[in-house]
């Protein structure tokens, strides 16, 4: 009721989330992780799967992580300092290791 009154008086539309500088801002903090970190990681994981088919050396794979994956995640870490889940870091490390080592065990 208040939302409709506000919208009628101001002419502004109230939305559930807003994208600002590539980061989704929501009214509830519970959605920040899902809308930003999980979405970003799913895009990164998709890219890693595509790049794993390329014939890159190990140094080339490490360079891909340094130049593409880290800047995307670091931007989120700096803008939304909400991450306190250790299990997601372990999952991300596992996926990055799998990409760098081409699915083989490190030697």
Buried (B, 14 or more C-beta within 10 A) or exposed (E): EEEEEEEEEEEEEEEEBEEEEEBBBBEEEEBBBEBBBEEBBEEBBEBBEEBBEEEBEEEEBBEBBEEEBEEBBEBBEEBBEBBEEEEBEEEBEEBBEBBBEEEEEEE
